Amino acid sequence: MKISFKYISYFLLLILGLNMTLTSCTNDLDVKPTDDDEFLSDDFFKDPTSYKQVLAKLYAGLYVGGNDGDGQADISGLGGDFSSYLRLLFVTQEFPTDEAIIAWSDDGLPAINGQKWSPSNQFLYGVFSRAFYEISVANEFLRQTTDEKLTERGVDAAKKAEVERFRAEVRFLRAFSYYNLMDLFGNVPITTEKDPVGFFYPEQKTRAEVFAYVESELKDIDKTLAPSGSNEYGRVDKTAAKFLLAQIYLNSKVYTGTERYTEAATVCNDIITGSAYTFADVPYRYLFSANNDRNGAQKEVIFPVVSDGNAIRAVGGGMSFIIHAAIGGSLPGASLGMNGGWSGTRARPEFVRLFPDVTATSDHRGTFYTDGQTLDIADFGVFTNGYAVTKFTNINSDGTAAQREDVPDTDFPMFRLSDVYLMYAEATLRGASTGNIATALGYVNKIRARASAGIITTTDLTLDFLLDERARELFWECHRRTDLIRFGKFTGSSKIWQWKGGVKNGSGTDLFRDLMPIPSRAIQANPTLKQNPGY
């Protein structure tokens, strides 16, 4: 049963009206409502139901860009559709890579297609702002739920225990945003509930310092988060925190200069052998169907971003964007359960070639639509240049219709167990002392067997193979940019794909583009911020 976020429209204070100017990106929020009511956040939290409402707002903030779905945008100057967290992660993690390209000419998108962005790019400002918005809401929740505050309001012991778990989840969501900021932008400010409310210039921290903060938060909340698999669907538990911990350890060399592969393998093994999540022995397509919260796929999804056609009205953000934008040409919207397409996103040919034969479906993960589409992308502004992708669908796995055709029911699998298998294998190959090659091979072959992709041997299991296998298994799940950087193949000339560098046949790009620039609007608001090298 999906957790309902129907009540997100009630948030007309706290974050509310925060009308999110650049202050959200540079300092904590001066929390005041913008309507005519006399509410302050202290008054709001006197209602015992408020705690879960704010928690729901934070979860919903991963999907929608404002209250009432795309309406009442959280961030000033950015529409609710453009400022959807999931949509922005997709834009920044997929479009600069060999996995995807978008046809649209919106200011900033062609630059992201070709790794030619500047500090004024609106989509980079969007993801920077969205992440700090979530952090600011989390900080205010934590300020308002201290034991002292709860006691003052006469909250009983049972409610205090419930709120304590909410606090752990909020700290996870805050850590998740800091992870994304660290990954995309490197050196960023850190604000917590201990910082003052109101205008101030928070100190910019090094990437290594942000890493240490995220690591310490994830470790500390382990004692309070719900046991593995015991929380409401759509909410995180101990395993989600361990997943994010494994992820930062795997990327530690990039973030801090120090390898942490042994820790990555250890945490992955703990998840695989000691959590409630199991490999979903269902067809691969079930993982991305409209009923993926109940068709067996949910067994391996550790952290879903929930979509619901009736409860979450996000017409332009989240999964609505991911599925609608992938439909165009002769591909009927109805074939993916949608009411039409936006003729935007396709696969680049280099990614398609990772599959041996896309027409024979020898690997079930090769979900390409080729009728009327060319493999070659002569003009990235033409949707029929490049194969369309049908991985995500708003149709139930048994073929029945979802609730609506304009907003999908399909949940986005932000973390899943298959990724843990692949992280374990990679950490092992990179020298983790707690890793075992035979075990790693077994995990990879388990993934491949589900896809009918063929079994490999130890000789086949190389780092280059794993990079390709991560693409085949996890494509369009917002991992590719991070993966390519970890393998040293995102910028530079070691890996070239069409339209990399902004030219048809691809070209090398500057290595400094492994980091996105701090948005110029953020620096204008906080002149103490230092721009990343090269920009």
LOVEXRO-391580 format. One line per 10 residues: their letters; for each residue x, y, z of C-alpha. Coordinates in steps of 0.1 Angstrom, whole numbers, plus 5000, padded with zeros to 4 digits. Example, Ala and Ser with C-alpha at 12.3 -4.5 7.8 and 13.67 -1.06 7.14 Angstrom:
BEGIN
as) 5123:4955:5078 ~ 5137:4989:5071 $
END
This chain:
BEGIN
mkisfkyisy) 5000:5000:5000 ~ 5015:5033:4990 ~ 5020:5060:5016 ~ 4996:5088:5008 ~ 5009:5123:5003 ~ 4975:5137:4995 ~ 4979:5162:5023 ~ 5009:5180:5009 ~ 4985:5207:4997 ~ 4981:5218:5033 $
flllilglnm) 5016:5231:5035 ~ 5009:5268:5034 ~ 5034:5275:5061 ~ 5067:5264:5074 ~ 5083:5259:5040 ~ 5054:5274:5027 ~ 5054:5305:5014 ~ 5090:5306:5017 ~ 5090:5320:4983 ~ 5125:5307:4981 $
tltsctndld) 5147:5334:4968 ~ 5184:5327:4968 ~ 5184:5327:5005 ~ 5174:5291:5004 ~ 5206:5282:4987 ~ 5230:5302:5009 ~ 5215:5304:5043 ~ 5188:5288:5064 ~ 5153:5301:5060 ~ 5135:5329:5077 $
vkptdddefl) 5104:5308:5082 ~ 5074:5329:5078 ~ 5041:5323:5059 ~ 5033:5346:5030 ~ 4995:5345:5033 ~ 4975:5368:5055 ~ 4972:5344:5084 ~ 4991:5350:5116 ~ 5006:5315:5117 ~ 5041:5309:5128 $
sddffkdpts) 5058:5275:5127 ~ 5055:5272:5165 ~ 5017:5274:5162 ~ 5016:5250:5134 ~ 5035:5223:5153 ~ 5010:5225:5182 ~ 4988:5202:5160 ~ 4998:5166:5167 ~ 4992:5157:5130 ~ 5017:5183:5119 $
ykqvlaklya) 5048:5161:5124 ~ 5038:5135:5099 ~ 5025:5162:5075 ~ 5060:5178:5073 ~ 5076:5145:5070 ~ 5053:5138:5040 ~ 5062:5172:5025 ~ 5099:5162:5026 ~ 5093:5129:5009 ~ 5069:5145:4984 $
glyvggndgd) 5096:5171:4977 ~ 5117:5144:4960 ~ 5090:5142:4934 ~ 5069:5174:4931 ~ 5081:5210:4928 ~ 5055:5227:4949 ~ 5023:5224:4969 ~ 4994:5209:4950 ~ 5018:5190:4927 ~ 5034:5214:4902 $
gqadisglgg) 5014:5243:4915 ~ 5025:5268:4942 ~ 5061:5263:4934 ~ 5085:5260:4963 ~ 5113:5279:4947 ~ 5109:5314:4934 ~ 5117:5318:4897 ~ 5114:5281:4889 ~ 5081:5264:4879 ~ 5070:5234:4900 $
dfssylrllf) 5076:5212:4870 ~ 5112:5224:4863 ~ 5121:5223:4900 ~ 5111:5187:4906 ~ 5140:5170:4924 ~ 5137:5137:4905 ~ 5134:5155:4872 ~ 5165:5176:4880 ~ 5185:5146:4890 ~ 5176:5129:4858 $
vtqefptdea) 5187:5160:4838 ~ 5220:5162:4855 ~ 5228:5125:4859 ~ 5216:5113:4824 ~ 5218:5140:4798 ~ 5255:5148:4800 ~ 5263:5111:4795 ~ 5262:5083:4769 ~ 5229:5070:4781 ~ 5205:5098:4771 $
iiawsddglp) 5200:5130:4751 ~ 5171:5154:4750 ~ 5157:5172:4719 ~ 5144:5203:4736 ~ 5160:5237:4732 ~ 5151:5251:4766 ~ 5178:5275:4778 ~ 5204:5253:4794 ~ 5194:5218:4781 ~ 5216:5218:4749 $
aingqkwsps) 5245:5228:4770 ~ 5239:5199:4794 ~ 5236:5175:4764 ~ 5271:5185:4754 ~ 5289:5191:4787 ~ 5291:5228:4778 ~ 5272:5243:4808 ~ 5280:5276:4826 ~ 5273:5289:4861 ~ 5241:5306:4847 $
nqflygvfsr) 5225:5273:4837 ~ 5190:5273:4851 ~ 5189:5236:4856 ~ 5220:5236:4877 ~ 5205:5264:4897 ~ 5174:5243:4900 ~ 5190:5212:4915 ~ 5212:5233:4938 ~ 5182:5252:4950 ~ 5160:5222:4954 $
afyeisvane) 5185:5203:4975 ~ 5190:5233:4998 ~ 5153:5238:5000 ~ 5149:5202:5013 ~ 5177:5208:5037 ~ 5161:5240:5050 ~ 5127:5223:5056 ~ 5145:5194:5074 ~ 5164:5218:5096 ~ 5132:5236:5107 $
flrqttdekl) 5115:5202:5114 ~ 5144:5193:5136 ~ 5143:5226:5154 ~ 5106:5221:5161 ~ 5109:5185:5174 ~ 5135:5186:5201 ~ 5126:5169:5233 ~ 5123:5203:5250 ~ 5098:5215:5223 ~ 5077:5183:5225 $
tergvdaakk) 5076:5185:5263 ~ 5065:5222:5262 ~ 5036:5211:5239 ~ 5025:5183:5262 ~ 5034:5155:5237 ~ 5030:5121:5253 ~ 5057:5094:5253 ~ 5042:5074:5225 ~ 5041:5104:5202 ~ 5076:5114:5212 $
aeverfraev) 5089:5079:5202 ~ 5072:5082:5169 ~ 5086:5117:5163 ~ 5121:5105:5172 ~ 5119:5081:5143 ~ 5106:5108:5120 ~ 5136:5129:5130 ~ 5159:5101:5119 ~ 5142:5099:5085 ~ 5144:5137:5081 $
rflrafsyyn) 5181:5135:5089 ~ 5185:5108:5062 ~ 5167:5130:5036 ~ 5189:5159:5046 ~ 5220:5137:5042 ~ 5207:5125:5008 ~ 5205:5161:4996 ~ 5240:5168:5009 ~ 5252:5137:4991 ~ 5238:5151:4958 $
lmdlfgnvpi) 5253:5185:4964 ~ 5287:5169:4972 ~ 5285:5147:4941 ~ 5274:5175:4917 ~ 5291:5206:4931 ~ 5318:5195:4955 ~ 5324:5223:4980 ~ 5291:5235:4994 ~ 5279:5252:5027 ~ 5265:5230:5055 $
ttekdpvgff) 5236:5243:5076 ~ 5219:5223:5103 ~ 5191:5229:5129 ~ 5218:5244:5152 ~ 5223:5273:5129 ~ 5204:5306:5134 ~ 5172:5312:5115 ~ 5174:5342:5093 ~ 5199:5358:5070 ~ 5235:5348:5074 $
ypeqktraev) 5264:5335:5052 ~ 5270:5299:5060 ~ 5306:5287:5056 ~ 5314:5267:5025 ~ 5329:5233:5033 ~ 5353:5212:5014 ~ 5340:5182:4996 ~ 5358:5160:5021 ~ 5341:5178:5050 ~ 5307:5173:5034 $
fayveselkd) 5316:5136:5030 ~ 5325:5133:5067 ~ 5293:5150:5077 ~ 5271:5127:5055 ~ 5290:5097:5068 ~ 5286:5107:5105 ~ 5248:5114:5100 ~ 5242:5081:5083 ~ 5260:5062:5111 ~ 5243:5081:5139 $
idktlapsgs) 5207:5076:5127 ~ 5212:5038:5124 ~ 5201:5033:5160 ~ 5169:5052:5155 ~ 5157:5044:5119 ~ 5131:5017:5115 ~ 5144:4981:5112 ~ 5150:4969:5077 ~ 5117:4964:5058 ~ 5095:4975:5087 $
neygrvdkta) 5086:5010:5077 ~ 5056:5022:5057 ~ 5062:5018:5020 ~ 5079:5049:5006 ~ 5097:5057:5038 ~ 5133:5049:5045 ~ 5147:5024:5071 ~ 5182:5013:5083 ~ 5189:4997:5050 ~ 5184:5029:5030 $
akfllaqiyl) 5210:5046:5052 ~ 5234:5017:5047 ~ 5229:5019:5009 ~ 5238:5056:5009 ~ 5268:5048:5031 ~ 5280:5022:5007 ~ 5275:5046:4978 ~ 5297:5073:4994 ~ 5324:5047:5003 ~ 5325:5035:4967 $
nskvytgter) 5330:5070:4955 ~ 5353:5081:4983 ~ 5384:5084:4961 ~ 5366:5109:4940 ~ 5351:5128:4969 ~ 5380:5128:4994 ~ 5411:5114:4976 ~ 5411:5083:4999 ~ 5399:5048:4988 ~ 5372:5032:5010 $
yteaatvcnd) 5365:5001:4990 ~ 5367:4977:5019 ~ 5341:4996:5038 ~ 5319:4997:5007 ~ 5321:4959:5003 ~ 5315:4954:5040 ~ 5283:4975:5040 ~ 5271:4959:5008 ~ 5275:4925:5023 ~ 5256:4936:5054 $
iitgsaytfa) 5227:4947:5032 ~ 5227:4916:5011 ~ 5230:4891:5039 ~ 5213:4909:5068 ~ 5184:4930:5055 ~ 5148:4924:5046 ~ 5153:4931:5009 ~ 5157:4903:4985 ~ 5164:4900:4948 ~ 5131:4902:4929 $
dvpyrylfsa) 5127:4870:4910 ~ 5103:4886:4885 ~ 5107:4898:4849 ~ 5129:4929:4846 ~ 5101:4950:4833 ~ 5081:4945:4865 ~ 5106:4968:4883 ~ 5094:4997:4862 ~ 5057:4990:4858 ~ 5028:5010:4872 $
nndrngaqke) 5022:4985:4900 ~ 5059:4981:4910 ~ 5050:4987:4946 ~ 5031:4954:4948 ~ 5040:4931:4918 ~ 5070:4915:4935 ~ 5095:4942:4924 ~ 5091:4960:4957 ~ 5111:4932:4974 ~ 5144:4947:4961 $
vifpvvsdgn) 5135:4984:4960 ~ 5152:4999:4991 ~ 5142:5035:4986 ~ 5114:5043:4961 ~ 5103:5078:4952 ~ 5065:5073:4952 ~ 5043:5083:4923 ~ 5005:5081:4924 ~ 4983:5093:4896 ~ 4955:5104:4919 $
airavgggms) 4973:5114:4951 ~ 5003:5132:4936 ~ 4994:5158:4910 ~ 5027:5163:4892 ~ 5020:5168:4855 ~ 5054:5180:4845 ~ 5078:5166:4871 ~ 5089:5133:4885 ~ 5079:5102:4866 ~ 5055:5122:4845 $
fiihaaiggs) 5085:5139:4830 ~ 5106:5107:4826 ~ 5078:5087:4808 ~ 5062:5116:4788 ~ 5095:5129:4775 ~ 5105:5094:4762 ~ 5074:5092:4740 ~ 5074:5106:4704 ~ 5077:5097:4668 ~ 5055:5067:4659 $
lpgaslgmng) 5057:5054:4695 ~ 5021:5056:4708 ~ 5016:5072:4742 ~ 4990:5045:4750 ~ 5017:5018:4746 ~ 5033:5031:4778 ~ 4999:5039:4794 ~ 5002:5077:4788 ~ 4980:5102:4771 ~ 5007:5113:4746 $
gwsgtrarpe) 5043:5122:4744 ~ 5066:5152:4746 ~ 5092:5140:4720 ~ 5122:5146:4742 ~ 5145:5119:4755 ~ 5162:5091:4736 ~ 5192:5068:4740 ~ 5226:5077:4725 ~ 5239:5051:4700 ~ 5270:5042:4722 $
fvrlfpdvta) 5246:5031:4750 ~ 5225:5010:4726 ~ 5256:4992:4714 ~ 5261:4978:4749 ~ 5234:4954:4741 ~ 5243:4926:4716 ~ 5211:4928:4695 ~ 5183:4952:4705 ~ 5159:4937:4679 ~ 5163:4901:4691 $
tsdhrgtfyt) 5158:4911:4728 ~ 5185:4887:4739 ~ 5190:4909:4769 ~ 5155:4918:4782 ~ 5169:4951:4796 ~ 5174:4965:4761 ~ 5140:4982:4760 ~ 5143:5002:4728 ~ 5117:5013:4703 ~ 5132:5015:4668 $
dgqtldiadf) 5103:5019:4643 ~ 5110:5052:4625 ~ 5139:5059:4647 ~ 5176:5061:4636 ~ 5204:5048:4657 ~ 5225:5077:4646 ~ 5218:5111:4661 ~ 5225:5135:4632 ~ 5204:5162:4649 ~ 5197:5159:4686 $
gvftngyavt) 5168:5183:4682 ~ 5149:5158:4661 ~ 5132:5131:4683 ~ 5134:5104:4656 ~ 5172:5107:4657 ~ 5181:5081:4683 ~ 5163:5051:4696 ~ 5133:5057:4720 ~ 5134:5039:4754 ~ 5104:5021:4769 $
kftninsdgt) 5119:5010:4802 ~ 5094:5029:4824 ~ 5058:5023:4817 ~ 5025:5035:4833 ~ 5009:5001:4827 ~ 5006:4974:4853 ~ 5027:4943:4849 ~ 4997:4922:4841 ~ 4987:4945:4812 ~ 4959:4964:4830 $
aaqredvpdt) 4956:5001:4830 ~ 4970:5024:4857 ~ 4948:5049:4875 ~ 4953:5078:4850 ~ 4970:5085:4817 ~ 4984:5119:4825 ~ 5002:5112:4858 ~ 5018:5078:4862 ~ 5016:5054:4892 ~ 5051:5041:4885 $
dfpmfrlsdv) 5074:5045:4915 ~ 5111:5055:4908 ~ 5136:5030:4923 ~ 5162:5054:4938 ~ 5180:5026:4956 ~ 5176:4989:4948 ~ 5193:4956:4958 ~ 5207:4950:4923 ~ 5228:4981:4926 ~ 5242:4967:4959 $
ylmyaeatlr) 5252:4935:4941 ~ 5271:4956:4915 ~ 5286:4979:4941 ~ 5299:4948:4960 ~ 5314:4934:4928 ~ 5331:4966:4919 ~ 5345:4972:4954 ~ 5358:4936:4953 ~ 5375:4941:4920 ~ 5390:4974:4932 $
gastgniata) 5407:4955:4961 ~ 5383:4954:4990 ~ 5398:4931:5016 ~ 5363:4918:5027 ~ 5353:4911:4991 ~ 5351:4877:4974 ~ 5354:4873:4937 ~ 5333:4841:4935 ~ 5306:4858:4955 ~ 5307:4889:4933 $
lgyvnkirar) 5305:4868:4902 ~ 5275:4850:4916 ~ 5257:4883:4922 ~ 5264:4896:4887 ~ 5252:4864:4871 ~ 5221:4865:4892 ~ 5213:4899:4877 ~ 5221:4887:4842 ~ 5201:4856:4845 ~ 5170:4876:4853 $
asagiitttd) 5175:4895:4821 ~ 5184:4864:4800 ~ 5217:4881:4792 ~ 5239:4851:4795 ~ 5263:4839:4823 ~ 5298:4852:4825 ~ 5330:4838:4839 ~ 5356:4852:4863 ~ 5377:4862:4833 ~ 5349:4883:4820 $
ltldfllder) 5344:4901:4853 ~ 5365:4932:4848 ~ 5360:4968:4858 ~ 5352:4978:4822 ~ 5327:4950:4821 ~ 5311:4962:4853 ~ 5308:4998:4841 ~ 5289:4985:4810 ~ 5268:4962:4832 ~ 5258:4990:4855 $
arelfwechr) 5246:5008:4824 ~ 5226:4978:4812 ~ 5210:4972:4846 ~ 5206:5007:4860 ~ 5202:5030:4829 ~ 5180:5060:4834 ~ 5180:5055:4872 ~ 5202:5086:4878 ~ 5236:5069:4883 ~ 5255:5073:4850 $
rtdlirfgkf) 5273:5106:4855 ~ 5286:5095:4889 ~ 5296:5061:4876 ~ 5315:5076:4846 ~ 5334:5100:4869 ~ 5344:5072:4892 ~ 5358:5053:4863 ~ 5375:5084:4848 ~ 5354:5083:4817 ~ 5330:5112:4820 $
tgsskiwqwk) 5351:5141:4808 ~ 5384:5141:4788 ~ 5388:5119:4757 ~ 5390:5084:4772 ~ 5354:5078:4763 ~ 5336:5096:4735 ~ 5300:5095:4725 ~ 5278:5115:4700 ~ 5273:5151:4709 ~ 5297:5150:4738 $
ggvkngsgtd) 5315:5184:4737 ~ 5286:5198:4716 ~ 5297:5182:4683 ~ 5280:5154:4664 ~ 5308:5129:4665 ~ 5318:5138:4700 ~ 5349:5153:4714 ~ 5369:5154:4746 ~ 5358:5179:4773 ~ 5376:5197:4800 $
lfrdlmpips) 5384:5176:4831 ~ 5371:5204:4854 ~ 5336:5195:4842 ~ 5336:5165:4865 ~ 5322:5191:4889 ~ 5293:5214:4881 ~ 5297:5251:4887 ~ 5283:5267:4918 ~ 5253:5286:4903 ~ 5260:5323:4897 $
raiqanptlk) 5228:5333:4914 ~ 5239:5315:4945 ~ 5272:5334:4945 ~ 5254:5367:4940 ~ 5233:5359:4971 ~ 5263:5347:4991 ~ 5295:5363:4979 ~ 5316:5342:5003 ~ 5311:5312:4981 ~ 5340:5303:4959 $
qnpgy) 5335:5291:4924 ~ 5348:5257:4913 ~ 5380:5258:4892 ~ 5376:5263:4855 ~ 5344:5283:4857 $
END
